[in-house]
């Protein structure tokens, strides 16, 4: 299962010290508030895909507007691909 904390860590790595001061990440945090370029956002998605051997459907990914919706979509894809949590790549 992918967690908000895992996504937060990936985002902070991409922003390399340019993380907006005072911003507290929650499931409701809009992706646009993170100050990430579209390339940086795509890189976070690609990392999730590689880490978990999944692939985001571009149409479904286009609807992602918040961190919570990104986590939920990733976990939905994981559940579809790996019905038994024991199979999920670590």
N, CA, C and O atoms as CSV, one atom per row, in Angstrom:
chain,resi,resn,atom,element,x,y,z
A,1,UNK,N,N,0.835,-1.184,0.000
A,1,UNK,CA,C,0.000,0.000,0.000
A,1,UNK,C,C,0.885,1.255,0.000
A,1,UNK,O,O,1.868,1.351,0.734
A,2,UNK,N,N,0.506,2.181,-0.828
A,2,UNK,CA,C,1.242,3.434,-0.944
A,2,UNK,C,C,0.651,4.418,0.066
A,2,UNK,O,O,-0.567,4.547,0.189
A,3,UNK,N,N,1.528,5.099,0.779
A,3,UNK,CA,C,1.072,6.025,1.815
A,3,UNK,C,C,1.326,7.477,1.417
A,3,UNK,O,O,2.128,7.771,0.531
A,4,UNK,N,N,0.627,8.360,2.089
A,4,UNK,CA,C,0.837,9.796,1.891
A,4,UNK,C,C,2.273,10.165,2.240
A,4,UNK,O,O,2.882,10.998,1.569
A,5,UNK,N,N,2.816,9.549,3.286
A,5,UNK,CA,C,4.183,9.839,3.712
A,5,UNK,C,C,5.194,9.458,2.629
A,5,UNK,O,O,6.190,10.154,2.432
A,6,UNK,N,N,4.937,8.357,1.933
A,6,UNK,CA,C,5.835,7.935,0.857
A,6,UNK,C,C,5.822,8.947,-0.292
A,6,UNK,O,O,6.869,9.297,-0.836
A,7,UNK,N,N,4.631,9.407,-0.647
A,7,UNK,CA,C,4.504,10.405,-1.712
A,7,UNK,C,C,5.166,11.711,-1.273
A,7,UNK,O,O,5.855,12.360,-2.061
A,8,UNK,N,N,4.956,12.090,-0.016
A,8,UNK,CA,C,5.570,13.306,0.521
A,8,UNK,C,C,7.091,13.234,0.413
A,8,UNK,O,O,7.732,14.214,0.035
A,9,UNK,N,N,7.660,12.102,0.735
A,9,UNK,CA,C,9.112,11.925,0.649
A,9,UNK,C,C,9.596,12.096,-0.783
A,9,UNK,O,O,10.607,12.756,-1.022
A,10,UNK,N,N,8.886,11.510,-1.732
A,10,UNK,CA,C,9.269,11.631,-3.145
A,10,UNK,C,C,9.185,13.082,-3.613
A,10,UNK,O,O,10.040,13.546,-4.368
A,11,UNK,N,N,8.156,13.792,-3.164
A,11,UNK,CA,C,7.981,15.197,-3.542
A,11,UNK,C,C,9.122,16.038,-2.981
A,11,UNK,O,O,9.700,16.861,-3.691
A,12,UNK,N,N,9.439,15.833,-1.721
A,12,UNK,CA,C,10.520,16.608,-1.107
A,12,UNK,C,C,11.854,16.334,-1.791
A,12,UNK,O,O,12.675,17.243,-1.918
A,13,UNK,N,N,12.085,15.103,-2.232
A,13,UNK,CA,C,13.309,14.785,-2.976
A,13,UNK,C,C,13.343,15.543,-4.292
A,13,UNK,O,O,14.393,16.049,-4.688
A,14,UNK,N,N,12.211,15.626,-4.973
A,14,UNK,CA,C,12.155,16.330,-6.261
A,14,UNK,C,C,12.368,17.831,-6.093
A,14,UNK,O,O,12.998,18.469,-6.936
A,15,UNK,N,N,11.848,18.393,-5.009
A,15,UNK,CA,C,11.953,19.837,-4.809
A,15,UNK,C,C,13.299,20.259,-4.226
A,15,UNK,O,O,13.629,21.445,-4.240
A,16,UNK,N,N,14.067,19.324,-3.723
A,16,UNK,CA,C,15.434,19.554,-3.251
A,16,UNK,C,C,15.635,20.903,-2.555
A,16,UNK,O,O,16.380,21.760,-3.031
A,17,UNK,N,N,14.961,21.069,-1.429
A,17,UNK,CA,C,15.149,22.295,-0.662
A,17,UNK,C,C,14.249,23.440,-1.067
A,17,UNK,O,O,14.280,24.494,-0.432
A,18,UNK,N,N,13.458,23.270,-2.092
A,18,UNK,CA,C,12.544,24.329,-2.531
A,18,UNK,C,C,11.112,24.027,-2.123
A,18,UNK,O,O,10.165,24.543,-2.717
A,19,UNK,N,N,10.960,23.189,-1.105
A,19,UNK,CA,C,9.637,22.849,-0.598
A,19,UNK,C,C,9.038,24.105,0.038
A,19,UNK,O,O,9.702,24.751,0.849
A,20,UNK,N,N,7.811,24.460,-0.308
A,20,UNK,CA,C,7.208,25.685,0.221
A,20,UNK,C,C,7.220,25.716,1.752
A,20,UNK,O,O,6.721,24.795,2.399
A,21,UNK,N,N,7.786,26.764,2.321
A,21,UNK,CA,C,7.898,26.907,3.775
A,21,UNK,C,C,6.517,26.913,4.410
A,21,UNK,O,O,5.600,27.589,3.942
A,22,UNK,N,N,6.389,26.155,5.473
A,22,UNK,CA,C,5.144,26.130,6.227
A,22,UNK,C,C,4.043,25.277,5.626
A,22,UNK,O,O,2.967,25.163,6.212
A,23,UNK,N,N,4.285,24.679,4.475
A,23,UNK,CA,C,3.253,23.856,3.845
A,23,UNK,C,C,3.195,22.500,4.534
A,23,UNK,O,O,4.190,21.778,4.594
A,24,UNK,N,N,2.032,22.167,5.048
A,24,UNK,CA,C,1.801,20.868,5.670
A,24,UNK,C,C,1.008,20.033,4.667
A,24,UNK,O,O,-0.071,20.431,4.228
A,25,UNK,N,N,1.552,18.879,4.314
A,25,UNK,CA,C,0.884,18.042,3.334
A,25,UNK,C,C,-0.181,17.173,3.980
A,25,UNK,O,O,0.061,16.489,4.975
A,26,UNK,N,N,-1.358,17.218,3.392
A,26,UNK,CA,C,-2.466,16.371,3.812
A,26,UNK,C,C,-3.061,15.756,2.553
A,26,UNK,O,O,-2.634,16.059,1.438
A,27,UNK,N,N,-4.037,14.900,2.741
A,27,UNK,CA,C,-4.700,14.301,1.583
A,27,UNK,C,C,-5.400,15.354,0.734
A,27,UNK,O,O,-5.616,15.146,-0.460
A,28,UNK,N,N,-5.755,16.481,1.342
A,28,UNK,CA,C,-6.477,17.540,0.631
A,28,UNK,C,C,-5.571,18.550,-0.057
A,28,UNK,O,O,-6.061,19.460,-0.725
A,29,UNK,N,N,-4.249,18.407,0.095
A,29,UNK,CA,C,-3.321,19.361,-0.507
A,29,UNK,C,C,-3.389,19.271,-2.034
A,29,UNK,O,O,-3.128,18.213,-2.607
A,30,UNK,N,N,-3.740,20.383,-2.693
A,30,UNK,CA,C,-3.763,20.378,-4.157
A,30,UNK,C,C,-2.331,20.226,-4.707
A,30,UNK,O,O,-1.391,20.827,-4.187
A,31,UNK,N,N,-2.188,19.435,-5.735
A,31,UNK,CA,C,-0.868,19.242,-6.346
A,31,UNK,C,C,-0.293,20.569,-6.822
A,31,UNK,O,O,0.920,20.775,-6.764
A,32,UNK,N,N,-1.145,21.464,-7.290
A,32,UNK,CA,C,-0.658,22.751,-7.798
A,32,UNK,C,C,-0.043,23.615,-6.696
A,32,UNK,O,O,0.745,24.513,-6.990
A,33,UNK,N,N,-0.391,23.359,-5.434
A,33,UNK,CA,C,0.162,24.133,-4.320
A,33,UNK,C,C,1.587,23.721,-3.952
A,33,UNK,O,O,2.226,24.377,-3.129
A,34,UNK,N,N,2.083,22.657,-4.547
A,34,UNK,CA,C,3.392,22.129,-4.175
A,34,UNK,C,C,4.544,22.847,-4.862
A,34,UNK,O,O,5.697,22.682,-4.465
A,35,UNK,N,N,4.252,23.636,-5.878
A,35,UNK,CA,C,5.303,24.353,-6.574
A,35,UNK,C,C,6.145,23.454,-7.466
A,35,UNK,O,O,7.281,23.782,-7.806
A,36,UNK,N,N,5.574,22.323,-7.838
A,36,UNK,CA,C,6.308,21.387,-8.709
A,36,UNK,C,C,5.963,21.665,-10.165
A,36,UNK,O,O,4.833,22.028,-10.492
A,37,UNK,N,N,6.947,21.489,-11.026
A,37,UNK,CA,C,6.689,21.597,-12.460
A,37,UNK,C,C,5.944,20.338,-12.902
A,37,UNK,O,O,5.896,19.348,-12.173
A,38,UNK,N,N,5.379,20.386,-14.075
A,38,UNK,CA,C,4.691,19.203,-14.598
A,38,UNK,C,C,5.685,18.054,-14.780
A,38,UNK,O,O,5.324,16.889,-14.615
A,39,UNK,N,N,6.922,18.377,-15.115
A,39,UNK,CA,C,7.952,17.343,-15.255
A,39,UNK,C,C,8.242,16.685,-13.909
A,39,UNK,O,O,8.368,15.463,-13.832
A,40,UNK,N,N,8.349,17.480,-12.852
A,40,UNK,CA,C,8.604,16.925,-11.530
A,40,UNK,C,C,7.435,16.048,-11.070
A,40,UNK,O,O,7.643,14.995,-10.466
A,41,UNK,N,N,6.219,16.484,-11.355
A,41,UNK,CA,C,5.046,15.688,-11.004
A,41,UNK,C,C,5.067,14.364,-11.767
A,41,UNK,O,O,4.807,13.308,-11.191
A,42,UNK,N,N,5.374,14.422,-13.052
A,42,UNK,CA,C,5.459,13.198,-13.859
A,42,UNK,C,C,6.546,12.270,-13.322
A,42,UNK,O,O,6.368,11.052,-13.312
A,43,UNK,N,N,7.656,12.826,-12.881
A,43,UNK,CA,C,8.740,12.002,-12.339
A,43,UNK,C,C,8.304,11.270,-11.071
A,43,UNK,O,O,8.684,10.117,-10.862
A,44,UNK,N,N,7.516,11.925,-10.229
A,44,UNK,CA,C,6.998,11.267,-9.026
A,44,UNK,C,C,6.093,10.100,-9.432
A,44,UNK,O,O,6.187,9.011,-8.866
A,45,UNK,N,N,5.227,10.331,-10.404
A,45,UNK,CA,C,4.338,9.266,-10.894
A,45,UNK,C,C,5.161,8.119,-11.477
A,45,UNK,O,O,4.870,6.954,-11.208
A,46,UNK,N,N,6.185,8.435,-12.271
A,46,UNK,CA,C,7.028,7.389,-12.860
A,46,UNK,C,C,7.737,6.576,-11.784
A,46,UNK,O,O,7.876,5.359,-11.913
A,47,UNK,N,N,8.186,7.243,-10.724
A,47,UNK,CA,C,8.842,6.528,-9.623
A,47,UNK,C,C,7.877,5.546,-8.967
A,47,UNK,O,O,8.248,4.415,-8.650
A,48,UNK,N,N,6.633,5.986,-8.764
A,48,UNK,CA,C,5.630,5.093,-8.175
A,48,UNK,C,C,5.415,3.897,-9.099
A,48,UNK,O,O,5.357,2.755,-8.644
A,49,UNK,N,N,5.298,4.168,-10.399
A,49,UNK,CA,C,5.100,3.086,-11.362
A,49,UNK,C,C,6.250,2.088,-11.309
A,49,UNK,O,O,6.024,0.878,-11.300
A,50,UNK,N,N,7.469,2.585,-11.272
A,50,UNK,CA,C,8.637,1.708,-11.238
A,50,UNK,C,C,8.732,0.944,-9.919
A,50,UNK,O,O,8.994,-0.258,-9.910
A,51,UNK,N,N,8.519,1.645,-8.809
A,51,UNK,CA,C,8.636,1.019,-7.493
A,51,UNK,C,C,7.650,-0.129,-7.311
A,51,UNK,O,O,7.971,-1.146,-6.696
A,52,UNK,N,N,6.458,0.042,-7.847
A,52,UNK,CA,C,5.393,-0.934,-7.617
A,52,UNK,C,C,5.011,-1.741,-8.855
A,52,UNK,O,O,4.076,-2.540,-8.822
A,53,UNK,N,N,5.741,-1.524,-9.942
A,53,UNK,CA,C,5.490,-2.262,-11.191
A,53,UNK,C,C,4.034,-2.138,-11.628
A,53,UNK,O,O,3.373,-3.125,-11.953
A,54,UNK,N,N,3.552,-0.884,-11.625
A,54,UNK,CA,C,2.191,-0.593,-12.071
A,54,UNK,C,C,2.259,0.468,-13.164
A,54,UNK,O,O,3.315,1.043,-13.430
A,55,UNK,N,N,1.114,0.713,-13.788
A,55,UNK,CA,C,1.056,1.756,-14.808
A,55,UNK,C,C,-0.226,2.561,-14.620
A,55,UNK,O,O,-1.324,2.008,-14.571
A,56,UNK,N,N,-0.064,3.864,-14.516
A,56,UNK,CA,C,-1.220,4.746,-14.378
A,56,UNK,C,C,-1.907,4.889,-15.727
A,56,UNK,O,O,-1.247,5.040,-16.755
A,57,UNK,N,N,-3.229,4.842,-15.718
A,57,UNK,CA,C,-4.025,5.120,-16.908
A,57,UNK,C,C,-4.022,6.641,-17.075
A,57,UNK,O,O,-4.478,7.354,-16.181
A,58,UNK,N,N,-3.518,7.150,-18.201
A,58,UNK,CA,C,-3.430,8.610,-18.368
A,58,UNK,C,C,-4.766,9.328,-18.169
A,58,UNK,O,O,-4.789,10.436,-17.634
A,59,UNK,N,N,-5.867,8.724,-18.583
A,59,UNK,CA,C,-7.175,9.368,-18.426
A,59,UNK,C,C,-7.544,9.501,-16.954
A,59,UNK,O,O,-8.066,10.532,-16.530
A,60,UNK,N,N,-7.273,8.464,-16.183
A,60,UNK,CA,C,-7.567,8.521,-14.742
A,60,UNK,C,C,-6.574,9.443,-14.033
A,60,UNK,O,O,-6.951,10.161,-13.108
A,61,UNK,N,N,-5.332,9.429,-14.452
A,61,UNK,CA,C,-4.310,10.263,-13.821
A,61,UNK,C,C,-4.590,11.747,-14.062
A,61,UNK,O,O,-4.247,12.583,-13.226
A,62,UNK,N,N,-5.198,12.074,-15.177
A,62,UNK,CA,C,-5.501,13.476,-15.491
A,62,UNK,C,C,-6.504,14.076,-14.506
A,62,UNK,O,O,-6.561,15.295,-14.339
A,63,UNK,N,N,-7.292,13.223,-13.856
A,63,UNK,CA,C,-8.286,13.695,-12.896
A,63,UNK,C,C,-7.710,13.927,-11.503
A,63,UNK,O,O,-8.404,14.442,-10.627
A,64,UNK,N,N,-6.456,13.555,-11.291
A,64,UNK,CA,C,-5.830,13.686,-9.977
A,64,UNK,C,C,-5.520,15.160,-9.713
A,64,UNK,O,O,-4.789,15.802,-10.468
A,65,UNK,N,N,-6.090,15.676,-8.627
A,65,UNK,CA,C,-5.890,17.089,-8.287
A,65,UNK,C,C,-5.260,17.281,-6.909
A,65,UNK,O,O,-4.701,18.341,-6.628
A,66,UNK,N,N,-5.345,16.262,-6.046
A,66,UNK,CA,C,-4.822,16.372,-4.686
A,66,UNK,C,C,-3.898,15.200,-4.381
A,66,UNK,O,O,-3.879,14.200,-5.099
A,67,UNK,N,N,-3.135,15.342,-3.304
A,67,UNK,CA,C,-2.271,14.238,-2.886
A,67,UNK,C,C,-3.090,13.004,-2.543
A,67,UNK,O,O,-2.708,11.882,-2.873
A,68,UNK,N,N,-4.213,13.219,-1.880
A,68,UNK,CA,C,-5.069,12.094,-1.514
A,68,UNK,C,C,-5.593,11.348,-2.724
A,68,UNK,O,O,-5.670,10.120,-2.719
A,69,UNK,N,N,-5.956,12.090,-3.764
A,69,UNK,CA,C,-6.460,11.413,-4.963
A,69,UNK,C,C,-5.340,10.671,-5.693
A,69,UNK,O,O,-5.591,9.650,-6.333
A,70,UNK,N,N,-4.114,11.173,-5.604
A,70,UNK,CA,C,-2.968,10.463,-6.185
A,70,UNK,C,C,-2.716,9.157,-5.432
A,70,UNK,O,O,-2.518,8.110,-6.046
A,71,UNK,N,N,-2.725,9.225,-4.098
A,71,UNK,CA,C,-2.522,8.029,-3.280
A,71,UNK,C,C,-3.643,7.018,-3.540
A,71,UNK,O,O,-3.384,5.825,-3.698
A,72,UNK,N,N,-4.888,7.501,-3.583
A,72,UNK,CA,C,-6.034,6.614,-3.805
A,72,UNK,C,C,-5.956,5.931,-5.167
A,72,UNK,O,O,-6.205,4.731,-5.278
A,73,UNK,N,N,-5.610,6.696,-6.200
A,73,UNK,CA,C,-5.503,6.111,-7.535
A,73,UNK,C,C,-4.400,5.060,-7.580
A,73,UNK,O,O,-4.596,3.975,-8.127
A,74,UNK,N,N,-3.253,5.376,-7.012
A,74,UNK,CA,C,-2.144,4.422,-7.000
A,74,UNK,C,C,-2.543,3.145,-6.264
A,74,UNK,O,O,-2.229,2.044,-6.715
A,75,UNK,N,N,-3.227,3.288,-5.143
A,75,UNK,CA,C,-3.651,2.111,-4.386
A,75,UNK,C,C,-4.741,1.328,-5.108
A,75,UNK,O,O,-4.789,0.103,-4.994
A,76,UNK,N,N,-5.618,2.007,-5.848
A,76,UNK,CA,C,-6.615,1.310,-6.666
A,76,UNK,C,C,-5.938,0.468,-7.736
A,76,UNK,O,O,-6.324,-0.677,-7.975
A,77,UNK,N,N,-4.924,1.041,-8.380
A,77,UNK,CA,C,-4.194,0.314,-9.425
A,77,UNK,C,C,-3.464,-0.874,-8.814
A,77,UNK,O,O,-3.445,-1.960,-9.393
A,78,UNK,N,N,-2.861,-0.671,-7.642
A,78,UNK,CA,C,-2.191,-1.777,-6.948
A,78,UNK,C,C,-3.171,-2.899,-6.647
A,78,UNK,O,O,-2.861,-4.070,-6.867
A,79,UNK,N,N,-4.354,-2.551,-6.145
A,79,UNK,CA,C,-5.357,-3.551,-5.784
A,79,UNK,C,C,-5.839,-4.321,-7.010
A,79,UNK,O,O,-6.113,-5.518,-6.928
A,80,UNK,N,N,-5.941,-3.628,-8.150
A,80,UNK,CA,C,-6.348,-4.297,-9.385
A,80,UNK,C,C,-5.279,-5.273,-9.860
A,80,UNK,O,O,-5.593,-6.385,-10.284
A,81,UNK,N,N,-4.023,-4.859,-9.788
A,81,UNK,CA,C,-2.931,-5.688,-10.298
A,81,UNK,C,C,-2.541,-6.790,-9.314
A,81,UNK,O,O,-2.197,-7.900,-9.719
A,82,UNK,N,N,-2.596,-6.475,-8.031
A,82,UNK,CA,C,-2.172,-7.424,-6.993
A,82,UNK,C,C,-3.309,-7.634,-5.995
A,82,UNK,O,O,-3.310,-7.017,-4.930
A,83,UNK,N,N,-4.273,-8.492,-6.318
A,83,UNK,CA,C,-5.406,-8.708,-5.416
A,83,UNK,C,C,-4.984,-9.170,-4.015
A,83,UNK,O,O,-5.652,-8.868,-3.025
A,84,UNK,N,N,-3.881,-9.898,-3.946
A,84,UNK,CA,C,-3.358,-10.319,-2.648
A,84,UNK,C,C,-2.203,-9.393,-2.300
A,84,UNK,O,O,-1.239,-9.298,-3.059
A,85,UNK,N,N,-2.287,-8.704,-1.154
A,85,UNK,CA,C,-1.243,-7.751,-0.778
A,85,UNK,C,C,0.119,-8.396,-0.664
A,85,UNK,O,O,1.130,-7.697,-0.717
A,86,UNK,N,N,0.181,-9.706,-0.508
A,86,UNK,CA,C,1.451,-10.406,-0.376
A,86,UNK,C,C,2.271,-10.332,-1.663
A,86,UNK,O,O,3.489,-10.505,-1.633
A,87,UNK,N,N,1.608,-10.075,-2.795
A,87,UNK,CA,C,2.283,-10.049,-4.086
A,87,UNK,C,C,2.897,-8.687,-4.409
A,87,UNK,O,O,3.730,-8.592,-5.311
A,88,UNK,N,N,2.513,-7.654,-3.706
A,88,UNK,CA,C,2.934,-6.282,-4.021
A,88,UNK,C,C,4.447,-6.156,-3.858
A,88,UNK,O,O,4.993,-6.524,-2.818
A,89,UNK,N,N,5.136,-5.628,-4.901
A,89,UNK,CA,C,6.594,-5.415,-4.797
A,89,UNK,C,C,6.922,-4.440,-3.669
A,89,UNK,O,O,6.180,-3.488,-3.426
A,90,UNK,N,N,8.009,-4.678,-3.000
A,90,UNK,CA,C,8.425,-3.790,-1.907
A,90,UNK,C,C,9.514,-2.892,-2.373
A,90,UNK,O,O,10.006,-2.067,-1.603
